[in-house]
Amino acid sequence: MSKTQLKTTKSAGTKTSNLPAWDLTDLYKGIDDKQIAKDLKIYQKSALDFAKKYKGKIAKLSAKQFFEMATECEKRSVLGNKLGVFAYLNMVTQMKNAQAMTFYQNISEKLNDYSKPVIFLSLELNKLPEKKIDEWLKDKKAAYFAPWLKRVRLFKKYELPEEIEEVLHEKSVTSGAGWERLYEETSARLKYIVDGKEYNDAEIAKLTLDKDAKTRAKSGREIARVCRENAPLFTLNYNMVIKDKAIEDIKRGFKTPVASQNLANRVDDKAVEALANTVRENYANIAHRFYKLKAKWLKVKKLEYWDRNAPLPFEVDKKYSWEEAAEIVLKAYKEFSPKLYDLAKDFFDKKSSWIDVPPRDGKRSGAFAMPLPDEYHPYLFLNFTGKQNDVLTLAHELGHGCHMRLSSKQGDLNDATPLTLAEVASVFAEMLTFQSLLKSAKDDKERLCLIAGKVNDMINTAVRQIAFHFFETKVHDERRKGEVSQARLAEIWKEEMAASLGEYVNIDEVTENNWTQVGHFFWRPFYVYAYSFADCLVNSLYQVYQEGKTKNFAEMYLDMLSKTGVERYDLLLKPFGLNAKDTKFWNKGLSLISSYIDELEKLDKKIFGK
């Protein structure tokens, strides 16, 4: 194994000292594996051979030849994914390792450069008349690639001449991807000091969940200080990300900054607008009402910004070992569906771990699941410290992993689950785990704490992400008129946070630069609304499950997950009697959060009186 890969790491604060780290040898033995150079040559040659064989000839292909062409394309895609994912996963756990960072950049550049010869493919496919497409798809074998073909043709009207597409393709590593890398590397190197002790980005975030108010205040102010000191760089960084996107959007003919992401998500602009507006109309009934309760429980007039996710003072500060967390999540999965459990347990049962668990120096913050073609398996990335929220995060990312294993069966070209559906399995898995924890609550006070924690998370997912969406929308719109200053970014941030969080959360100049912590603004503009989309969708779906009127719900649900990469969300929801195009659908999803707050208000009166 290469020295740039880690096996196990010790972590204080949990009941177990040895936490698993992923083993990437399923892909390559290390960055010095000779197979990497061989695979890069194969990838490069396959693209050149593909272009020589098919360029200028797509329109003349028979259905059989189309199938053969698409099969070759898929094989190359699988190899490219293997190389790119390995380089990225090897890098994100050690972002202070120059060798790992350089390796990732070099692989990214080579994959980008070597794939240039096949740019012609989508352009030629989109020049074909529908009659030709229909002719191909009448063939059973060729029809296998129908989802991929239909997705390519979604972008038909937005494609540019080949020479321009080549320039955009080549420059992507020094424009969009380059600015993204700058943000990630800079964030990974940030240092936070609390009471003389140094923390990284992932560790400091956990301190804001400490039960001690003074510790939360120190960590919250330290985060704000670091955000303020780095805001000039990130302001430039963000302006370049937005400008780069705007140049391409305008050239392609997208009318609004969000339109390209909506098309990729296969949702209508009006549907996203309806979701965002519906959530905003519910700010007061959900977030404002909840934070009023939380301020009361914390015995303050107003919550500080960093206290939004604080544990309640009467909450038992339970620490979970990694084994306990895994057992809780797997039990919840099994109670819902033995098939889902079987998909999930492989992440823990394999000799080589599929999950990287502990926070450590140089590891990026947050959590994610990384898909790979069906020949391999997904990998999960966590920063586990043993808090209840970490248990739910495990449930969330494991939900992604199971979803990926189901949908990858559609094939690498076909399987393209949009962001709006990618978050469904993860949020649903969180709900299953939460309900399992709730059943085991010993008394009303524990029940209140569990529901309050869940509502907190749901607000972060459904409400706060829409506030992020409105922040993004305003900033992207203003950027088209000129560079947006640090002061203006802070102003927009405070406006949107105040509107969404309400009068019981303090929004002031101390945290006005905390927008710099929202990585999605830099990594994938307009990603954030997908969380709210998924949360509302899952809430509606879960209510159908609770009603018990849909026979074989679990089987239908897993079948739906297997098709998210090939079918639209509205068709997938139809068997459950749900219509996501109706505004009532979004209100139904939000009503579940509201009903939990109703229960919290009742429990509050029962336990604490007036």
C-alpha positions in Angstrom: 0.0 0.0 0.0 1.2 3.5 -0.8 2.3 5.8 2.0 -0.3 8.2 0.8 -3.1 5.9 1.9 -4.2 5.3 5.5 -5.7 2.2 7.1 -6.9 3.0 10.6 -6.7 6.2 12.7 -7.2 6.8 16.4 -9.8 9.3 17.4 -10.5 10.6 20.9 -14.1 11.3 21.9 -15.6 8.1 20.9 -15.8 4.8 22.8 -13.6 3.1 20.3 -10.1 4.1 19.5 -9.8 2.4 16.2 -12.0 3.7 13.5 -12.0 2.3 9.9 -10.5 4.2 7.0 -11.2 3.2 3.5 -8.9 0.9 1.6 -8.6 2.0 -2.0 -6.7 -1.0 -3.2 -10.0 -2.2 -4.7 -9.1 0.4 -7.3 -5.3 0.7 -7.3 -2.5 -0.3 -4.8 -1.4 3.3 -4.5 -0.5 6.4 -6.5 2.7 4.6 -7.6 0.8 1.6 -8.9 2.1 0.9 -12.5 -1.4 0.0 -13.6 -2.4 3.6 -13.4 0.0 4.6 -16.2 -1.2 1.6 -18.2 -4.9 2.5 -17.7 -4.2 6.1 -18.7 -2.7 4.9 -22.0 -5.6 2.6 -22.6 -8.0 5.6 -21.9 -6.1 7.9 -24.3 -5.9 5.3 -27.1 -9.5 4.3 -26.8 -10.6 7.9 -27.2 -8.4 8.3 -30.3 -9.5 5.0 -31.8 -13.2 5.9 -31.0 -12.9 9.2 -32.9 -11.2 7.6 -35.9 -13.9 5.0 -36.1 -17.0 7.1 -35.5 -16.4 10.8 -36.1 -18.5 12.1 -38.9 -20.3 8.7 -39.2 -22.8 8.7 -36.4 -25.7 9.5 -38.7 -25.0 6.4 -40.8 -24.9 3.9 -38.0 -27.4 1.1 -37.9 -29.2 0.2 -34.7 -26.7 -2.6 -34.1 -23.7 -0.3 -34.8 -25.2 2.3 -32.4 -25.3 -0.3 -29.7 -21.7 -1.3 -30.3 -20.6 2.4 -30.3 -22.4 3.1 -27.1 -20.9 0.0 -25.5 -17.4 1.2 -26.4 -18.3 4.6 -25.0 -19.5 3.0 -21.7 -16.4 0.9 -21.3 -14.2 4.0 -21.6 -16.4 5.9 -19.2 -16.0 3.1 -16.6 -12.2 3.3 -16.8 -12.2 7.1 -16.6 -14.4 7.0 -13.5 -12.1 4.5 -11.9 -9.0 6.7 -12.4 -10.7 10.0 -11.4 -12.4 8.6 -8.3 -9.3 7.0 -7.0 -7.3 10.2 -7.4 -10.0 12.2 -5.7 -10.6 9.8 -2.8 -6.9 9.5 -2.2 -6.6 13.3 -2.0 -9.6 14.3 0.2 -8.3 12.5 3.3 -4.9 14.2 3.1 -5.2 17.6 1.6 -2.0 18.8 3.2 -0.1 16.2 1.3 1.5 17.9 -1.7 2.1 14.6 -3.5 -1.5 13.5 -3.2 -2.7 17.0 -4.4 -0.4 17.0 -7.4 -1.4 13.4 -8.3 -5.1 14.4 -8.3 -4.5 17.5 -10.4 -2.3 15.5 -12.9 -4.9 12.8 -13.3 -7.7 15.3 -13.7 -5.8 17.1 -16.4 -4.9 13.9 -18.3 -8.5 12.7 -18.2 -9.7 16.0 -19.5 -7.1 16.1 -22.2 -7.5 12.5 -23.3 -11.3 12.8 -23.6 -11.2 15.8 -26.0 -11.3 13.6 -29.1 -14.8 12.4 -28.3 -16.4 15.8 -27.9 -17.9 15.3 -31.3 -20.2 12.5 -30.1 -22.9 14.5 -28.4 -22.8 17.1 -31.1 -23.4 14.5 -33.8 -26.1 12.8 -31.8 -28.0 16.1 -31.4 -27.9 16.8 -35.1 -29.9 13.6 -35.8 -33.6 13.8 -36.7 -36.0 12.1 -34.3 -36.8 9.6 -37.1 -33.3 8.2 -36.8 -33.4 8.0 -33.0 -36.8 6.2 -33.2 -35.3 3.8 -35.8 -32.4 2.9 -33.4 -34.7 2.4 -30.4 -36.9 -0.1 -32.1 -34.0 -2.5 -31.7 -34.1 -4.2 -28.3 -30.4 -4.1 -27.7 -30.1 -0.4 -28.8 -33.0 0.5 -26.7 -30.9 -0.3 -23.6 -29.1 3.0 -24.1 -32.3 5.0 -24.5 -32.0 6.9 -21.2 -28.5 8.0 -22.0 -29.5 9.1 -25.5 -32.5 11.0 -24.3 -30.4 12.8 -21.6 -27.8 13.8 -24.2 -30.5 15.3 -26.4 -31.9 17.4 -23.5 -28.9 19.8 -24.1 -29.4 19.9 -27.9 -30.3 23.6 -28.2 -27.6 24.7 -25.8 -24.6 23.1 -27.5 -22.0 25.2 -29.3 -19.8 24.5 -32.4 -17.2 21.8 -31.8 -14.2 24.1 -31.8 -15.8 26.2 -29.0 -16.8 23.1 -27.1 -13.2 21.9 -27.3 -11.9 25.2 -25.9 -14.4 25.1 -23.0 -13.5 21.5 -22.3 -9.7 22.2 -22.3 -10.0 25.3 -20.1 -12.3 23.7 -17.5 -9.3 22.4 -15.5 -7.9 26.0 -15.2 -11.3 27.8 -14.8 -14.2 26.2 -12.9 -12.2 23.1 -11.6 -9.2 25.3 -10.8 -11.2 27.7 -8.7 -12.9 24.8 -7.0 -9.5 23.3 -6.2 -8.3 26.6 -4.7 -11.3 26.7 -2.4 -10.9 23.1 -1.3 -7.2 23.3 -0.6 -7.5 26.7 1.2 -10.3 25.4 3.4 -8.4 22.3 4.3 -5.4 24.4 5.5 -7.5 26.7 7.7 -6.5 26.6 11.4 -8.8 27.4 14.3 -7.5 28.1 17.8 -9.7 27.6 20.9 -8.2 27.8 24.4 -4.7 27.4 22.9 -5.6 24.1 21.0 -5.5 23.9 17.3 -8.5 22.5 15.3 -9.1 21.8 11.6 -12.2 22.6 9.6 -14.0 19.4 10.5 -13.1 19.4 14.2 -14.1 23.0 14.9 -17.6 22.4 13.5 -18.1 19.7 16.1 -17.2 22.1 18.9 -20.3 24.2 18.0 -22.3 21.2 19.0 -20.8 21.2 22.5 -23.2 21.3 25.5 -21.2 24.1 27.1 -22.4 27.5 25.9 -19.0 29.1 26.4 -17.3 26.5 24.3 -19.8 27.0 21.5 -19.3 30.8 21.7 -15.6 30.5 21.5 -15.7 28.1 18.6 -18.4 30.1 16.8 -16.5 33.3 17.1 -13.3 31.6 16.0 -15.0 30.3 12.9 -16.3 33.8 12.3 -12.8 35.2 12.7 -11.3 32.8 10.2 -14.1 33.4 7.8 -13.5 37.2 8.1 -9.8 36.9 7.6 -10.2 34.7 4.5 -13.2 36.5 3.1 -11.1 38.7 0.7 -9.6 35.6 -1.0 -12.9 33.7 -1.0 -14.7 36.8 -2.4 -12.3 36.8 -5.4 -12.6 33.0 -5.6 -16.5 33.2 -5.6 -16.6 36.0 -8.1 -14.5 34.0 -10.5 -16.6 30.9 -10.0 -19.8 32.8 -10.9 -18.2 34.7 -13.8 -16.9 31.5 -15.3 -20.3 30.0 -15.1 -22.0 33.1 -16.5 -19.7 33.2 -19.5 -20.6 29.7 -20.5 -24.3 30.0 -19.6 -24.7 33.1 -21.8 -22.8 31.5 -24.7 -25.1 28.5 -24.5 -28.2 30.5 -24.2 -29.4 29.8 -20.7 -31.7 32.6 -19.7 -31.0 32.5 -15.9 -28.1 31.3 -13.8 -30.1 28.4 -12.3 -31.5 27.2 -15.7 -28.5 24.9 -16.6 -28.7 23.1 -13.2 -32.5 22.7 -13.5 -32.0 21.1 -16.9 -29.4 18.7 -15.5 -31.8 17.9 -12.7 -34.6 17.4 -15.2 -37.0 19.7 -13.4 -38.8 22.7 -14.8 -37.7 26.2 -13.8 -41.3 26.9 -12.5 -41.2 23.8 -10.3 -38.0 25.0 -8.6 -39.5 28.5 -8.2 -42.6 27.1 -6.7 -40.6 25.0 -4.2 -38.5 27.9 -3.2 -41.4 30.3 -2.8 -43.5 27.7 -0.9 -40.6 27.1 1.6 -40.1 30.9 2.0 -43.8 31.3 2.8 -43.4 28.7 5.6 -40.3 30.3 7.2 -42.4 31.8 10.0 -44.5 28.7 10.6 -41.4 26.4 10.8 -38.0 28.0 11.5 -39.2 31.1 13.4 -41.5 29.1 15.6 -38.9 26.4 16.3 -36.1 28.9 17.2 -38.5 30.7 19.5 -38.9 27.4 21.4 -35.1 26.7 21.3 -34.3 30.1 22.7 -36.6 29.4 25.6 -35.0 26.1 26.3 -31.5 27.6 26.2 -32.8 30.4 28.4 -31.8 33.3 26.1 -33.7 36.1 24.4 -32.0 35.3 21.1 -29.9 32.4 19.9 -26.5 33.2 18.6 -25.9 32.1 15.0 -23.6 29.3 16.2 -26.2 28.1 18.7 -28.8 27.0 16.1 -27.6 23.4 16.3 -26.7 23.4 20.0 -27.8 20.5 22.1 -30.5 21.2 24.7 -29.3 21.9 28.2 -31.4 19.0 29.6 -30.4 16.7 26.8 -28.2 13.6 27.8 -24.9 14.2 26.1 -24.6 10.6 24.9 -21.6 9.5 23.0 -21.9 6.6 20.5 -19.1 4.3 19.6 -18.7 3.5 15.9 -20.0 0.0 16.5 -23.1 1.4 18.3 -23.8 3.8 15.5 -23.5 1.1 12.8 -25.8 -1.2 14.8 -28.5 1.5 15.2 -28.5 2.4 11.6 -28.4 -1.2 10.3 -31.3 -2.1 12.7 -33.4 0.7 11.3 -32.6 -0.4 7.7 -33.5 -4.0 8.5 -36.8 -3.2 10.1 -37.8 -1.3 6.9 -36.5 -3.8 4.4 -34.2 -6.9 4.7 -33.0 -6.1 1.1 -32.0 -2.6 2.1 -30.1 -4.1 5.1 -28.3 -6.6 2.8 -27.2 -3.7 0.6 -26.0 -1.7 3.6 -24.1 -4.3 5.6 -21.6 -4.9 2.8 -20.1 -1.5 3.7 -19.1 -2.9 7.0 -18.6 -6.6 6.3 -16.0 -6.4 3.6 -12.3 -7.0 4.6 -11.4 -3.7 2.9 -13.5 -0.9 4.4 -15.7 1.0 2.1 -16.0 3.9 4.7 -13.5 6.5 5.8 -14.7 7.3 9.3 -12.4 9.5 11.6 -11.7 13.2 11.3 -8.0 13.9 11.1 -5.5 16.6 10.1 -5.7 17.4 6.4 -8.9 15.6 5.8 -11.6 17.8 4.3 -14.7 18.5 6.4 -18.3 17.2 5.9 -19.5 13.9 4.5 -20.3 12.5 1.1 -20.8 9.3 -0.8 -18.9 8.6 -4.0 -20.5 6.5 -6.7 -18.6 4.2 -9.0 -19.8 1.9 -11.9 -21.3 -1.4 -11.0 -18.0 -3.3 -11.5 -16.8 -1.6 -8.2 -18.7 -0.2 -5.3 -19.4 3.3 -3.7 -17.2 4.8 -0.9 -18.5 6.7 2.1 -16.7 9.7 3.6 -17.4 10.7 7.2 -16.0 12.8 10.1 -17.4 10.7 13.0 -17.0 11.9 16.6 -19.7 9.9 18.3 -22.5 12.5 18.5 -26.2 11.7 17.7 -25.9 13.8 14.6 -23.0 11.6 13.5 -25.3 8.6 13.7 -27.8 10.3 11.5 -25.1 11.4 9.1 -24.0 7.8 8.8 -27.6 6.8 8.0 -27.7 9.6 5.4 -24.5 8.7 3.6 -25.2 5.0 3.8 -28.6 5.7 2.2 -26.7 7.3 -0.7 -24.4 4.2 -0.9 -27.3 1.8 -1.0 -29.0 3.9 -3.6 -25.9 4.0 -5.7 -25.6 0.2 -5.6 -29.2 -0.1 -6.9 -29.0 2.5 -9.6 -25.6 1.5 -10.9 -27.3 -1.7 -12.3 -28.7 0.6 -15.1 -25.2 0.9 -16.6 -22.6 3.7 -16.4 -24.0 5.7 -19.3 -27.6 5.4 -18.3 -27.2 5.9 -14.6 -27.3 9.7 -14.1 -29.4 10.3 -11.0 -30.1 14.1 -10.8 -29.3 16.0 -7.6 -33.0 16.3 -6.7 -33.4 12.6 -6.6 -29.8 11.8 -5.3 -30.8 13.1 -1.9 -34.0 11.1 -1.6 -32.6 7.8 -0.4 -30.2 9.6 2.1 -33.0 11.8 3.7 -35.4 8.8 3.8 -32.7 6.7 5.5 -32.2 9.5 8.1 -36.0 9.4 8.8 -36.0 5.7 9.3 -33.1 5.9 11.8 -34.7 8.8 13.6 -38.0 6.9 14.0 -36.1 3.9 15.3 -34.4 6.2 17.9 -37.7 7.8 18.8 -39.3 4.4 19.5 -36.6 3.7 22.1 -37.2 7.1 23.9 -37.6 6.4 27.7 -39.7 9.5 28.6 -41.2 12.7 27.3 -38.0 14.7 27.9 -35.9 12.3 25.8 -38.7 12.3 23.2 -38.6 16.1 23.1 -34.9 16.1 22.6 -35.0 13.6 19.8 -37.8 15.5 17.9 -36.1 18.8 18.5 -32.9 17.4 17.0 -34.7 16.1 14.0 -36.6 19.3 13.4 -33.3 21.1 13.7 -31.9 18.9 10.9 -35.0 19.2 8.8 -34.8 23.0 9.0 -31.2 22.9 8.0 -32.2 20.7 5.0 -35.5 22.1 3.9 -35.4 25.7 5.0 -31.8 26.9 5.3 -30.9 25.4 1.9 -33.6 27.5 0.3 -32.2 30.5 2.0 -28.8 29.5 0.5 -30.6 29.2 -2.8 -32.0 32.8 -2.6 -28.5 34.0 -1.6 -27.0 32.3 -4.7 -29.7 33.7 -6.9 -29.2 37.3 -5.8 -25.4 37.0 -6.0 -25.4 35.4 -9.5 -27.9 38.0 -10.8 -25.8 40.9 -9.4 -22.5 39.4 -10.7 -23.8 39.7 -14.3 -23.7 43.5 -13.7 -20.2 43.5 -12.2 -18.1 42.1 -9.4 -19.8 41.6 -6.1 -17.9 43.1 -3.2 -17.2 41.4 0.1 -19.4 44.0 1.8 -22.3 43.3 -0.6 -21.9 39.5 -0.2 -22.1 40.0 3.6 -25.2 42.2 3.2 -27.1 39.6 1.1 -26.0 36.9 3.5 -27.4 38.7 6.5 -30.7 39.5 4.6 -31.4 35.9 3.7 -30.3 34.4 7.0 -32.5 36.9 8.9 -35.5 36.2 6.7 -35.2 32.5 7.1 -34.1 32.1 10.7 -36.3 34.9 12.2 -36.1 37.3 15.1 -35.0 34.7 17.6 -31.6 34.1 16.0 -29.0 36.9 16.1 -27.7 37.8 12.7 -25.1 40.5 12.7 -21.7 41.6 11.5 -19.9 38.9 13.5 -21.0 36.1 11.2 -21.6 38.1 8.1 -18.8 36.3 6.3 -19.9 32.8 7.2 -21.1 32.3 3.6 -17.5 31.3 2.8 -18.1 28.0 4.7 -20.8 26.9 2.2 -18.7 24.7 -0.1 -21.6 24.0 -2.5 -21.5 27.7 -3.6 -18.0 27.0 -5.0 -18.3 23.3 -6.0 -21.6 23.2 -7.7 -23.7 26.4 -8.0 -27.4 25.8 -7.4 -26.9 22.4 -5.9 -28.4 23.5 -2.6 -32.1 23.6 -3.5 -31.8 19.8 -4.2 -31.7 19.2 -0.4 -35.0 21.0 0.1 -36.5 19.3 -2.9 -35.5 15.9 -1.5 -36.6 16.7 2.1 -40.1 17.8 1.0 -40.3 14.8 -1.3 -39.3 12.4 1.3 -41.6 13.9 3.9 -44.5 13.4 1.5 -43.3 9.9 0.7 -42.9 9.0 4.3 -46.4 10.1 5.1 -47.6 7.7 2.4 -45.6 4.9 4.1 -47.0 5.8 7.6 -50.6 5.7 6.2 -50.0 2.0 5.3 -52.3 2.1 2.4 -49.6 1.3 -0.2 -49.0 -2.4 -0.4 -45.4 -3.6 -0.8 -44.2 0.0 -0.1 -40.6 -1.0 0.7 -40.3 -3.0 -2.6 -41.8 -0.2 -4.5 -39.5 2.3 -2.9 -36.3 0.3 -3.7 -37.5 -0.2 -7.2 -38.0 3.6 -7.5 -34.4 4.1 -6.3 -33.1 1.7 -9.0 -34.7 3.9 -11.7 -33.8 7.4 -10.5 -31.0 7.6 -13.2 -33.3 6.8 -16.0 -36.8 8.2 -15.2 -38.2 11.6 -14.3 -39.2 12.3 -10.7 -42.9 12.9 -11.5 -43.2 9.4 -13.1 -41.3 7.8 -10.2 -43.7 9.2 -7.7 -46.9 8.4 -9.6 -47.2 4.8 -8.2 -47.3 6.4 -4.7 -50.2 8.7 -5.6 -47.9 11.8 -5.4 -47.9 14.7 -7.8 -44.8 16.9 -7.4 -46.1 19.4 -9.9 -48.8 20.4 -7.5 -47.9 23.1 -4.9 -49.9 21.1 -2.4 -47.2 18.4 -2.7 -44.6 20.8 -1.3 -46.9 22.0 1.5 -47.6 18.4 2.4 -43.9 17.8 2.9 -43.4 20.9 5.0 -46.5 20.0 7.0 -44.6 17.1 8.5 -42.0 19.4 9.9 -44.8 21.7 11.2 -46.5 18.8 12.9 -43.3 17.9 14.7 -43.1 21.5 16.0 -46.8 21.2 17.1 -45.7 18.1 19.2 -42.7 20.0 20.6 -45.0 22.8 21.8 -47.3 20.3 23.5 -44.4 18.5 25.1 -42.9 21.8 26.2 -46.1 22.8 28.0 -46.4 19.3 29.5 -42.8 19.2 30.8 -42.1 22.8 31.7 -45.5 24.5 31.9 -46.0 28.0 30.6 
